[in-house]
Structure formats: C-alpha cells, structure tokens
Amino acid sequence: MKRKFNKKLIVKIVIADILIFAVSILTFAYFDHVRSWGPDTPVDDIKPPVFGDDSEYVSSLFETSKDEPSSDSNEASTDSSEETPSADTSEDEKPANDIFTDGEVISTETVYKSKYVSVTLKEINYNNKLYMVQDVYVQRIESLAAGFAKGLNPSSGEKSTIYQMVEHYRNRGYNIVAAINGDYCGYNSKGVTIRNGVLYGSGVAQFDVCIIYKDGTMVTMAPEDFNAKTELEKGAWHVWDFGPPLLDENGKAYNSFNSDYSKIAKSNPRTAIGYYGPGHYCFVVAGGRGEQAYGVTMSALADFMEYLECDVAYNLDGGRSSIMVFGENIVNEKYQDVNRNNTDMIFIQDFS
C-alpha cells in the first residue's frame, strides 16, 4: 500500500527549516560583525589618558600652525565676533602667539584657554552654508582623547548620545572642554579602531584611515597601505576607519571620491577633523537636516576644509551622528536632532 505524501506538511517543514537557517545566519552575522572583536580586545572600562611621567609635549607646535582665513572674504563671514580676553601678564611672560595662558583658565561662551589647551568656537557662513568650527590647540597629546559609550570598550555594544558620553566622563573627574562624534566604530568590528594608543578589533582597515600619532602629526592612508602593528610601533595615538580624506597632498580639495563613498556623498550633516601642524587641529560640523537645510555634500565639505587652510582633513561619521559640544552646550542643537545614540567620541580635556 502506497503512502500519500502530505504536501502541506512538507511545505511547512521546508519553510521552518529556511526560517531556522535565516535566524542562524543573522545571529552569526550580528555577533561576528557587531560584537566580535577578537581575543586580545581589552574588556575593562576605558579610561581616557592622563599626564604621566613619560608625557611629552607635541612637537613644532607654533612653527607649523597657520594663520586663520581672513574674515574679509566675500565668500565667508564669521558670526562670532567676541574677542579673546587677554591674560593679565606682561608681554614677555605671555606664551607664544597668545595661544595658551601661563596658568590661569579663561572661559567664555566661545573661548577656552589654559596652560595646556586652547579652543575657540566659531560659526562660519561659507557659500550659503553654516559650519560650526572649533580651532583646537593642545600642548600634550593626552588632551586630544577618545571615549566610548558608558566608558566601555566598543565590543560592549553600548550606545549613548554624545552629550551623555561627555557627562559620563565629566562625572568621573575628566575636565572635557569640547567634543565631537567619532566614526561610529562600534559597528565596524572588522575594521581598525585605535584610540588613546590601544588597538580594538581586527586591525584590518576597511576604508581610508586617519592617523594621529603621539607626536601630534596627522596623516590619511588608503586601507591597503595600513598595517596596525607598524603604525602602533610608529606611535599611532588614534586611528579612525571611515573617511574619505578631503584634501590632497597639497591641501587642495578633492572634487571626486571613489565608489565606496558614493552613498554618503550627497548633502548631509557632516563632521570632520582638520590638521594644521602638530598640536593644532580643527573640529568641524556642518549643520543638520532641519528647515534651514544646512547639510552639505562631501565636495562642499572638502572645499570648506581647503578654505580653512588645513594641510590634512578627514570626514568622520555624519548624518544624525554629527554632534559638537563646547562647554555645557551642544553647539548644533538648533539645527540637528541631538538624541541619536552613538558609540564613540573625540574630546579635548584640560589638565589645569
């Protein structure tokens, strides 16, 4: 006697097998891509660096810094006209270029200066777009630090807003002057993440990288040219794996980017870091997606970084991630949703 096949039962079994297989693949992908960071990844809470006995001043700080663009340009104007308060010292006692103070702290709505750091906040209108710029000087590389959500390493999967990250570290005694979002490294475990001189993840770059070394110098590099062990031996302090680089070797804006960046090249909120010389950087955020429509294309961002006369410039994570903090304020809050959770930030800390 022949048995009849139950076609409906067979179809149900096949569908169940497919669903189980799909769930297994998704689970594997999640833990492999998002959560898996390798056996050598530190698991302790991350603590930003502090000055130690072997701390060195970054090299050639004043010799390599450039003058700021003139505010008389027809293309751009600065909305912030507040002058930096002068320190109560004689001319002979003032630091070079009046960048730092001789020990006192000067703090206003747009300026922070001390013996170790100097940050000046500006809003610049350039080609009918608004850019928030922080002109940053640090005496020691430890002041240019990185932090993670809830103080945990990227493999934790933890996220919080950028301001919550700032508050987390401030509540633990860190004097954070300014901050911006990083490269959302918590979702790039297959890439390279070096923060405060420590390697997280595989160390294999997925995109163009940006490297800041312990001597304060900054370079960008194609992923195929990057070797984590080599760069750590050379003194890599931070490595971001996002991009693209925005300027060529002559400081001129790129007007095209490879296909890897085509999806993010259109108009969006932006975050970038620029470099003038060891110890002199700028943080840049370009608006938001609100009714002011201040988002910019990648080419427009590159053009602006050339206008700022940076030697090197690099695009970080953008869109709703783009956040800039100065003092107690989120600088771009009126143009941007500031409640997006993120995994990492870059910040300036003062040791005064």
Contacts in CASP RR format, 6 or more apart in sequence:
PFRMAT RR
TARGET T0000
AUTHOR 0000-0000-0000
METHOD contacts of the structure
MODEL  1
MKRKFNKKLIVKIVIADILIFAVSILTFAYFDHVRSWGPDTPVDDIKPPV
FGDDSEYVSSLFETSKDEPSSDSNEASTDSSEETPSADTSEDEKPANDIF
TDGEVISTETVYKSKYVSVTLKEINYNNKLYMVQDVYVQRIESLAAGFAK
GLNPSSGEKSTIYQMVEHYRNRGYNIVAAINGDYCGYNSKGVTIRNGVLY
GSGVAQFDVCIIYKDGTMVTMAPEDFNAKTELEKGAWHVWDFGPPLLDEN
GKAYNSFNSDYSKIAKSNPRTAIGYYGPGHYCFVVAGGRGEQAYGVTMSA
LADFMEYLECDVAYNLDGGRSSIMVFGENIVNEKYQDVNRNNTDMIFIQD
FS
32 189 0 8 1.000
33 187 0 8 1.000
33 189 0 8 1.000
33 190 0 8 1.000
34 157 0 8 1.000
34 186 0 8 1.000
34 187 0 8 1.000
34 189 0 8 1.000
35 155 0 8 1.000
35 157 0 8 1.000
35 189 0 8 1.000
36 155 0 8 1.000
36 189 0 8 1.000
37 153 0 8 1.000
37 154 0 8 1.000
37 155 0 8 1.000
37 189 0 8 1.000
37 200 0 8 1.000
37 201 0 8 1.000
37 202 0 8 1.000
38 155 0 8 1.000
38 201 0 8 1.000
38 202 0 8 1.000
40 199 0 8 1.000
41 153 0 8 1.000
41 155 0 8 1.000
41 200 0 8 1.000
41 201 0 8 1.000
42 153 0 8 1.000
42 198 0 8 1.000
42 200 0 8 1.000
43 153 0 8 1.000
43 155 0 8 1.000
44 153 0 8 1.000
45 151 0 8 1.000
45 152 0 8 1.000
45 153 0 8 1.000
46 147 0 8 1.000
46 148 0 8 1.000
46 151 0 8 1.000
46 152 0 8 1.000
46 153 0 8 1.000
46 195 0 8 1.000
46 196 0 8 1.000
48 142 0 8 1.000
48 145 0 8 1.000
48 146 0 8 1.000
48 147 0 8 1.000
48 169 0 8 1.000
48 174 0 8 1.000
48 196 0 8 1.000
48 347 0 8 1.000
48 349 0 8 1.000
49 142 0 8 1.000
49 145 0 8 1.000
49 196 0 8 1.000
50 142 0 8 1.000
50 351 0 8 1.000
51 140 0 8 1.000
51 142 0 8 1.000
51 351 0 8 1.000
52 142 0 8 1.000
55 140 0 8 1.000
55 142 0 8 1.000
56 140 0 8 1.000
56 141 0 8 1.000
56 214 0 8 1.000
56 215 0 8 1.000
57 139 0 8 1.000
57 140 0 8 1.000
58 138 0 8 1.000
58 139 0 8 1.000
58 140 0 8 1.000
58 141 0 8 1.000
58 215 0 8 1.000
58 216 0 8 1.000
58 278 0 8 1.000
58 279 0 8 1.000
59 215 0 8 1.000
59 216 0 8 1.000
59 217 0 8 1.000
59 278 0 8 1.000
60 277 0 8 1.000
60 278 0 8 1.000
61 137 0 8 1.000
61 139 0 8 1.000
61 277 0 8 1.000
61 278 0 8 1.000
61 279 0 8 1.000
61 280 0 8 1.000
62 96 0 8 1.000
62 97 0 8 1.000
62 99 0 8 1.000
64 276 0 8 1.000
64 277 0 8 1.000
64 278 0 8 1.000
64 280 0 8 1.000
65 97 0 8 1.000
65 99 0 8 1.000
65 137 0 8 1.000
65 276 0 8 1.000
65 277 0 8 1.000
65 279 0 8 1.000
65 280 0 8 1.000
66 276 0 8 1.000
66 280 0 8 1.000
66 309 0 8 1.000
67 309 0 8 1.000
68 135 0 8 1.000
68 309 0 8 1.000
69 76 0 8 1.000
69 307 0 8 1.000
69 308 0 8 1.000
69 309 0 8 1.000
71 77 0 8 1.000
71 78 0 8 1.000
75 126 0 8 1.000
75 127 0 8 1.000
75 307 0 8 1.000
76 124 0 8 1.000
76 125 0 8 1.000
76 126 0 8 1.000
76 127 0 8 1.000
76 307 0 8 1.000
77 124 0 8 1.000
77 125 0 8 1.000
78 122 0 8 1.000
78 123 0 8 1.000
78 124 0 8 1.000
78 125 0 8 1.000
79 122 0 8 1.000
79 123 0 8 1.000
79 124 0 8 1.000
79 125 0 8 1.000
80 110 0 8 1.000
80 121 0 8 1.000
80 122 0 8 1.000
80 123 0 8 1.000
82 108 0 8 1.000
82 109 0 8 1.000
82 110 0 8 1.000
82 111 0 8 1.000
84 98 0 8 1.000
84 106 0 8 1.000
84 108 0 8 1.000
84 111 0 8 1.000
84 113 0 8 1.000
84 120 0 8 1.000
85 106 0 8 1.000
85 108 0 8 1.000
85 111 0 8 1.000
86 98 0 8 1.000
87 94 0 8 1.000
87 98 0 8 1.000
87 101 0 8 1.000
87 102 0 8 1.000
87 104 0 8 1.000
87 106 0 8 1.000
87 113 0 8 1.000
88 104 0 8 1.000
89 101 0 8 1.000
89 102 0 8 1.000
93 102 0 8 1.000
94 102 0 8 1.000
95 101 0 8 1.000
95 102 0 8 1.000
99 113 0 8 1.000
99 118 0 8 1.000
99 137 0 8 1.000
100 113 0 8 1.000
100 114 0 8 1.000
100 115 0 8 1.000
100 116 0 8 1.000
100 117 0 8 1.000
100 118 0 8 1.000
100 137 0 8 1.000
100 139 0 8 1.000
101 113 0 8 1.000
101 114 0 8 1.000
101 115 0 8 1.000
102 115 0 8 1.000
103 114 0 8 1.000
103 115 0 8 1.000
103 352 0 8 1.000
104 114 0 8 1.000
105 112 0 8 1.000
105 113 0 8 1.000
105 114 0 8 1.000
105 350 0 8 1.000
105 352 0 8 1.000
106 112 0 8 1.000
106 113 0 8 1.000
106 114 0 8 1.000
107 113 0 8 1.000
109 121 0 8 1.000
110 120 0 8 1.000
110 121 0 8 1.000
110 122 0 8 1.000
110 326 0 8 1.000
111 119 0 8 1.000
111 120 0 8 1.000
111 121 0 8 1.000
112 118 0 8 1.000
112 119 0 8 1.000
112 120 0 8 1.000
112 177 0 8 1.000
112 178 0 8 1.000
112 326 0 8 1.000
112 327 0 8 1.000
112 350 0 8 1.000
113 119 0 8 1.000
114 350 0 8 1.000
114 352 0 8 1.000
115 139 0 8 1.000
115 352 0 8 1.000
116 138 0 8 1.000
116 139 0 8 1.000
116 140 0 8 1.000
116 143 0 8 1.000
116 350 0 8 1.000
116 351 0 8 1.000
116 352 0 8 1.000
117 136 0 8 1.000
117 137 0 8 1.000
117 138 0 8 1.000
117 139 0 8 1.000
117 143 0 8 1.000
117 177 0 8 1.000
117 348 0 8 1.000
117 349 0 8 1.000
117 350 0 8 1.000
118 135 0 8 1.000
118 136 0 8 1.000
118 137 0 8 1.000
119 134 0 8 1.000
119 135 0 8 1.000
119 136 0 8 1.000
119 137 0 8 1.000
119 177 0 8 1.000
119 178 0 8 1.000
119 326 0 8 1.000
119 348 0 8 1.000
120 134 0 8 1.000
120 135 0 8 1.000
121 132 0 8 1.000
121 133 0 8 1.000
121 134 0 8 1.000
121 178 0 8 1.000
121 326 0 8 1.000
121 331 0 8 1.000
122 132 0 8 1.000
122 133 0 8 1.000
122 134 0 8 1.000
122 135 0 8 1.000
123 130 0 8 1.000
123 131 0 8 1.000
123 132 0 8 1.000
123 133 0 8 1.000
124 130 0 8 1.000
124 131 0 8 1.000
124 133 0 8 1.000
125 131 0 8 1.000
126 304 0 8 1.000
126 307 0 8 1.000
127 300 0 8 1.000
127 303 0 8 1.000
127 304 0 8 1.000
129 286 0 8 1.000
129 287 0 8 1.000
129 294 0 8 1.000
129 295 0 8 1.000
129 296 0 8 1.000
129 300 0 8 1.000
129 304 0 8 1.000
130 286 0 8 1.000
130 287 0 8 1.000
130 292 0 8 1.000
130 294 0 8 1.000
130 335 0 8 1.000
131 284 0 8 1.000
131 285 0 8 1.000
131 286 0 8 1.000
131 287 0 8 1.000
131 304 0 8 1.000
132 284 0 8 1.000
132 285 0 8 1.000
132 286 0 8 1.000
132 287 0 8 1.000
132 324 0 8 1.000
132 331 0 8 1.000
132 332 0 8 1.000
133 282 0 8 1.000
133 283 0 8 1.000
133 284 0 8 1.000
133 308 0 8 1.000
134 178 0 8 1.000
134 180 0 8 1.000
134 282 0 8 1.000
134 283 0 8 1.000
134 284 0 8 1.000
134 324 0 8 1.000
134 326 0 8 1.000
135 282 0 8 1.000
136 144 0 8 1.000
136 178 0 8 1.000
136 280 0 8 1.000
136 281 0 8 1.000
136 282 0 8 1.000
136 283 0 8 1.000
136 348 0 8 1.000
137 279 0 8 1.000
137 280 0 8 1.000
137 281 0 8 1.000
138 144 0 8 1.000
138 279 0 8 1.000
138 281 0 8 1.000
138 348 0 8 1.000
139 279 0 8 1.000
140 351 0 8 1.000
141 212 0 8 1.000
141 214 0 8 1.000
141 215 0 8 1.000
141 216 0 8 1.000
141 237 0 8 1.000
141 279 0 8 1.000
142 349 0 8 1.000
142 351 0 8 1.000
143 348 0 8 1.000
143 349 0 8 1.000
143 350 0 8 1.000
143 351 0 8 1.000
144 212 0 8 1.000
144 216 0 8 1.000
144 237 0 8 1.000
144 238 0 8 1.000
144 279 0 8 1.000
144 281 0 8 1.000
144 346 0 8 1.000
144 348 0 8 1.000
145 196 0 8 1.000
145 346 0 8 1.000
145 347 0 8 1.000
145 348 0 8 1.000
145 349 0 8 1.000
146 182 0 8 1.000
146 195 0 8 1.000
146 196 0 8 1.000
146 238 0 8 1.000
146 344 0 8 1.000
146 345 0 8 1.000
146 346 0 8 1.000
146 347 0 8 1.000
147 165 0 8 1.000
147 169 0 8 1.000
147 195 0 8 1.000
147 196 0 8 1.000
147 344 0 8 1.000
147 345 0 8 1.000
147 346 0 8 1.000
147 347 0 8 1.000
148 154 0 8 1.000
148 156 0 8 1.000
148 158 0 8 1.000
148 165 0 8 1.000
148 195 0 8 1.000
148 343 0 8 1.000
148 344 0 8 1.000
148 345 0 8 1.000
149 156 0 8 1.000
149 157 0 8 1.000
149 158 0 8 1.000
149 159 0 8 1.000
149 160 0 8 1.000
149 164 0 8 1.000
149 165 0 8 1.000
149 168 0 8 1.000
149 341 0 8 1.000
149 342 0 8 1.000
149 343 0 8 1.000
149 344 0 8 1.000
150 156 0 8 1.000
150 158 0 8 1.000
150 160 0 8 1.000
150 165 0 8 1.000
150 168 0 8 1.000
151 158 0 8 1.000
151 165 0 8 1.000
151 168 0 8 1.000
151 169 0 8 1.000
152 158 0 8 1.000
153 200 0 8 1.000
154 185 0 8 1.000
154 186 0 8 1.000
154 189 0 8 1.000
154 193 0 8 1.000
154 200 0 8 1.000
154 201 0 8 1.000
154 343 0 8 1.000
154 344 0 8 1.000
155 186 0 8 1.000
155 189 0 8 1.000
155 200 0 8 1.000
155 201 0 8 1.000
157 186 0 8 1.000
157 343 0 8 1.000
158 343 0 8 1.000
159 341 0 8 1.000
159 342 0 8 1.000
159 343 0 8 1.000
160 168 0 8 1.000
160 341 0 8 1.000
160 342 0 8 1.000
161 323 0 8 1.000
161 338 0 8 1.000
161 339 0 8 1.000
161 340 0 8 1.000
161 341 0 8 1.000
161 342 0 8 1.000
162 179 0 8 1.000
162 180 0 8 1.000
162 181 0 8 1.000
162 323 0 8 1.000
162 325 0 8 1.000
162 330 0 8 1.000
162 338 0 8 1.000
162 342 0 8 1.000
162 345 0 8 1.000
163 323 0 8 1.000
163 325 0 8 1.000
163 330 0 8 1.000
163 338 0 8 1.000
165 179 0 8 1.000
165 342 0 8 1.000
165 344 0 8 1.000
165 345 0 8 1.000
166 176 0 8 1.000
166 179 0 8 1.000
166 325 0 8 1.000
166 345 0 8 1.000
166 347 0 8 1.000
169 176 0 8 1.000
169 347 0 8 1.000
169 349 0 8 1.000
170 176 0 8 1.000
174 349 0 8 1.000
175 349 0 8 1.000
175 350 0 8 1.000
175 351 0 8 1.000
175 352 0 8 1.000
176 325 0 8 1.000
176 327 0 8 1.000
176 347 0 8 1.000
176 348 0 8 1.000
176 349 0 8 1.000
177 326 0 8 1.000
177 327 0 8 1.000
177 347 0 8 1.000
177 348 0 8 1.000
177 349 0 8 1.000
177 350 0 8 1.000
178 283 0 8 1.000
178 324 0 8 1.000
178 325 0 8 1.000
178 326 0 8 1.000
178 327 0 8 1.000
178 347 0 8 1.000
178 348 0 8 1.000
179 323 0 8 1.000
179 324 0 8 1.000
179 325 0 8 1.000
179 345 0 8 1.000
179 346 0 8 1.000
179 347 0 8 1.000
179 348 0 8 1.000
180 271 0 8 1.000
180 273 0 8 1.000
180 283 0 8 1.000
180 285 0 8 1.000
180 316 0 8 1.000
180 322 0 8 1.000
180 323 0 8 1.000
180 324 0 8 1.000
180 325 0 8 1.000
180 345 0 8 1.000
180 346 0 8 1.000
180 347 0 8 1.000
181 271 0 8 1.000
181 316 0 8 1.000
181 317 0 8 1.000
181 318 0 8 1.000
181 321 0 8 1.000
181 322 0 8 1.000
181 323 0 8 1.000
181 342 0 8 1.000
181 344 0 8 1.000
181 345 0 8 1.000
181 346 0 8 1.000
182 240 0 8 1.000
182 242 0 8 1.000
182 271 0 8 1.000
182 316 0 8 1.000
182 317 0 8 1.000
182 321 0 8 1.000
182 342 0 8 1.000
182 344 0 8 1.000
182 345 0 8 1.000
182 346 0 8 1.000
183 240 0 8 1.000
183 241 0 8 1.000
183 242 0 8 1.000
183 243 0 8 1.000
183 316 0 8 1.000
183 317 0 8 1.000
183 344 0 8 1.000
184 242 0 8 1.000
184 317 0 8 1.000
184 321 0 8 1.000
184 342 0 8 1.000
184 343 0 8 1.000
184 344 0 8 1.000
185 193 0 8 1.000
185 195 0 8 1.000
185 200 0 8 1.000
185 240 0 8 1.000
185 241 0 8 1.000
185 343 0 8 1.000
185 344 0 8 1.000
186 193 0 8 1.000
186 343 0 8 1.000
186 344 0 8 1.000
187 343 0 8 1.000
188 206 0 8 1.000
188 241 0 8 1.000
188 242 0 8 1.000
189 201 0 8 1.000
189 202 0 8 1.000
190 201 0 8 1.000
190 202 0 8 1.000
190 204 0 8 1.000
190 206 0 8 1.000
191 201 0 8 1.000
191 202 0 8 1.000
191 203 0 8 1.000
191 204 0 8 1.000
191 205 0 8 1.000
191 206 0 8 1.000
191 241 0 8 1.000
192 199 0 8 1.000
192 201 0 8 1.000
192 202 0 8 1.000
192 203 0 8 1.000
192 204 0 8 1.000
192 205 0 8 1.000
192 206 0 8 1.000
192 209 0 8 1.000
192 226 0 8 1.000
192 228 0 8 1.000
192 239 0 8 1.000
192 241 0 8 1.000
193 199 0 8 1.000
193 200 0 8 1.000
193 201 0 8 1.000
193 203 0 8 1.000
193 239 0 8 1.000
193 241 0 8 1.000
194 200 0 8 1.000
194 203 0 8 1.000
194 211 0 8 1.000
194 228 0 8 1.000
194 231 0 8 1.000
194 232 0 8 1.000
194 236 0 8 1.000
194 237 0 8 1.000
194 238 0 8 1.000
194 239 0 8 1.000
195 238 0 8 1.000
195 239 0 8 1.000
195 344 0 8 1.000
196 237 0 8 1.000
196 238 0 8 1.000
197 214 0 8 1.000
197 232 0 8 1.000
197 235 0 8 1.000
197 236 0 8 1.000
197 237 0 8 1.000
197 238 0 8 1.000
199 228 0 8 1.000
199 232 0 8 1.000
203 228 0 8 1.000
204 228 0 8 1.000
205 221 0 8 1.000
205 223 0 8 1.000
205 224 0 8 1.000
205 226 0 8 1.000
205 241 0 8 1.000
206 223 0 8 1.000
206 241 0 8 1.000
207 223 0 8 1.000
207 241 0 8 1.000
207 242 0 8 1.000
207 243 0 8 1.000
207 244 0 8 1.000
207 260 0 8 1.000
208 220 0 8 1.000
208 221 0 8 1.000
208 222 0 8 1.000
208 223 0 8 1.000
208 242 0 8 1.000
208 243 0 8 1.000
208 244 0 8 1.000
208 245 0 8 1.000
208 314 0 8 1.000
209 220 0 8 1.000
209 221 0 8 1.000
209 223 0 8 1.000
209 226 0 8 1.000
209 239 0 8 1.000
209 240 0 8 1.000
209 241 0 8 1.000
209 243 0 8 1.000
210 218 0 8 1.000
210 219 0 8 1.000
210 220 0 8 1.000
210 221 0 8 1.000
210 238 0 8 1.000
210 239 0 8 1.000
210 240 0 8 1.000
210 242 0 8 1.000
210 243 0 8 1.000
210 245 0 8 1.000
210 273 0 8 1.000
210 312 0 8 1.000
210 314 0 8 1.000
211 218 0 8 1.000
211 219 0 8 1.000
211 220 0 8 1.000
211 221 0 8 1.000
211 231 0 8 1.000
211 236 0 8 1.000
211 238 0 8 1.000
211 239 0 8 1.000
212 218 0 8 1.000
212 236 0 8 1.000
212 237 0 8 1.000
212 238 0 8 1.000
212 239 0 8 1.000
212 275 0 8 1.000
213 234 0 8 1.000
213 235 0 8 1.000
213 236 0 8 1.000
213 237 0 8 1.000
214 235 0 8 1.000
214 236 0 8 1.000
214 237 0 8 1.000
215 235 0 8 1.000
215 278 0 8 1.000
216 237 0 8 1.000
216 277 0 8 1.000
216 278 0 8 1.000
216 279 0 8 1.000
217 275 0 8 1.000
217 277 0 8 1.000
217 278 0 8 1.000
218 273 0 8 1.000
218 274 0 8 1.000
218 275 0 8 1.000
218 277 0 8 1.000
218 281 0 8 1.000
218 312 0 8 1.000
218 314 0 8 1.000
219 312 0 8 1.000
220 243 0 8 1.000
220 245 0 8 1.000
220 312 0 8 1.000
220 314 0 8 1.000
223 241 0 8 1.000
226 239 0 8 1.000
228 236 0 8 1.000
228 239 0 8 1.000
231 239 0 8 1.000
238 346 0 8 1.000
240 314 0 8 1.000
240 316 0 8 1.000
242 314 0 8 1.000
242 315 0 8 1.000
242 316 0 8 1.000
242 317 0 8 1.000
243 261 0 8 1.000
243 314 0 8 1.000
243 315 0 8 1.000
243 316 0 8 1.000
244 254 0 8 1.000
244 257 0 8 1.000
244 258 0 8 1.000
244 260 0 8 1.000
244 261 0 8 1.000
244 298 0 8 1.000
244 314 0 8 1.000
244 315 0 8 1.000
245 254 0 8 1.000
245 312 0 8 1.000
245 313 0 8 1.000
245 314 0 8 1.000
245 315 0 8 1.000
246 253 0 8 1.000
246 254 0 8 1.000
246 272 0 8 1.000
246 298 0 8 1.000
246 301 0 8 1.000
246 302 0 8 1.000
246 305 0 8 1.000
246 313 0 8 1.000
246 314 0 8 1.000
246 315 0 8 1.000
247 253 0 8 1.000
247 254 0 8 1.000
247 302 0 8 1.000
247 305 0 8 1.000
247 306 0 8 1.000
247 310 0 8 1.000
247 311 0 8 1.000
247 312 0 8 1.000
247 313 0 8 1.000
248 254 0 8 1.000
251 306 0 8 1.000
251 310 0 8 1.000
251 311 0 8 1.000
251 312 0 8 1.000
251 313 0 8 1.000
252 306 0 8 1.000
253 299 0 8 1.000
253 302 0 8 1.000
253 303 0 8 1.000
253 305 0 8 1.000
253 306 0 8 1.000
254 299 0 8 1.000
254 302 0 8 1.000
255 299 0 8 1.000
255 302 0 8 1.000
256 299 0 8 1.000
257 265 0 8 1.000
257 298 0 8 1.000
261 298 0 8 1.000
264 298 0 8 1.000
264 318 0 8 1.000
265 297 0 8 1.000
265 298 0 8 1.000
265 299 0 8 1.000
266 297 0 8 1.000
267 293 0 8 1.000
267 295 0 8 1.000
267 296 0 8 1.000
267 297 0 8 1.000
267 300 0 8 1.000
268 289 0 8 1.000
268 295 0 8 1.000
268 296 0 8 1.000
268 297 0 8 1.000
268 318 0 8 1.000
268 319 0 8 1.000
269 285 0 8 1.000
269 286 0 8 1.000
269 287 0 8 1.000
269 288 0 8 1.000
269 289 0 8 1.000
269 294 0 8 1.000
269 295 0 8 1.000
269 318 0 8 1.000
269 319 0 8 1.000
269 320 0 8 1.000
269 321 0 8 1.000
269 322 0 8 1.000
269 332 0 8 1.000
269 335 0 8 1.000
269 336 0 8 1.000
270 284 0 8 1.000
270 285 0 8 1.000
270 286 0 8 1.000
270 287 0 8 1.000
270 295 0 8 1.000
270 296 0 8 1.000
270 298 0 8 1.000
270 301 0 8 1.000
270 315 0 8 1.000
270 318 0 8 1.000
270 319 0 8 1.000
270 322 0 8 1.000
271 283 0 8 1.000
271 284 0 8 1.000
271 285 0 8 1.000
271 286 0 8 1.000
271 315 0 8 1.000
271 316 0 8 1.000
271 317 0 8 1.000
271 318 0 8 1.000
271 321 0 8 1.000
271 322 0 8 1.000
271 323 0 8 1.000
271 324 0 8 1.000
272 283 0 8 1.000
272 284 0 8 1.000
272 285 0 8 1.000
272 286 0 8 1.000
272 301 0 8 1.000
272 305 0 8 1.000
272 313 0 8 1.000
272 314 0 8 1.000
272 315 0 8 1.000
272 316 0 8 1.000
273 281 0 8 1.000
273 282 0 8 1.000
273 283 0 8 1.000
273 284 0 8 1.000
273 313 0 8 1.000
273 314 0 8 1.000
273 316 0 8 1.000
273 346 0 8 1.000
274 281 0 8 1.000
274 282 0 8 1.000
274 283 0 8 1.000
274 284 0 8 1.000
274 305 0 8 1.000
274 308 0 8 1.000
274 310 0 8 1.000
274 312 0 8 1.000
274 313 0 8 1.000
274 314 0 8 1.000
275 281 0 8 1.000
275 310 0 8 1.000
275 311 0 8 1.000
275 312 0 8 1.000
275 313 0 8 1.000
276 282 0 8 1.000
276 309 0 8 1.000
276 310 0 8 1.000
276 311 0 8 1.000
277 311 0 8 1.000
282 308 0 8 1.000
282 310 0 8 1.000
283 324 0 8 1.000
283 346 0 8 1.000
284 301 0 8 1.000
284 304 0 8 1.000
284 305 0 8 1.000
284 308 0 8 1.000
285 322 0 8 1.000
285 323 0 8 1.000
285 324 0 8 1.000
285 331 0 8 1.000
285 332 0 8 1.000
286 294 0 8 1.000
286 295 0 8 1.000
286 296 0 8 1.000
286 300 0 8 1.000
286 301 0 8 1.000
286 304 0 8 1.000
286 322 0 8 1.000
287 294 0 8 1.000
287 295 0 8 1.000
287 296 0 8 1.000
287 322 0 8 1.000
287 332 0 8 1.000
287 335 0 8 1.000
287 336 0 8 1.000
288 294 0 8 1.000
288 295 0 8 1.000
288 319 0 8 1.000
288 322 0 8 1.000
288 332 0 8 1.000
288 335 0 8 1.000
288 336 0 8 1.000
289 295 0 8 1.000
289 319 0 8 1.000
289 320 0 8 1.000
289 336 0 8 1.000
289 337 0 8 1.000
290 335 0 8 1.000
290 336 0 8 1.000
292 335 0 8 1.000
294 335 0 8 1.000
296 304 0 8 1.000
298 315 0 8 1.000
301 315 0 8 1.000
302 313 0 8 1.000
305 313 0 8 1.000
306 313 0 8 1.000
316 346 0 8 1.000
317 342 0 8 1.000
320 336 0 8 1.000
320 337 0 8 1.000
320 340 0 8 1.000
321 340 0 8 1.000
321 342 0 8 1.000
322 332 0 8 1.000
322 336 0 8 1.000
323 330 0 8 1.000
323 332 0 8 1.000
323 336 0 8 1.000
323 338 0 8 1.000
323 340 0 8 1.000
323 342 0 8 1.000
324 330 0 8 1.000
324 331 0 8 1.000
324 332 0 8 1.000
325 331 0 8 1.000
325 347 0 8 1.000
330 338 0 8 1.000
332 338 0 8 1.000
END
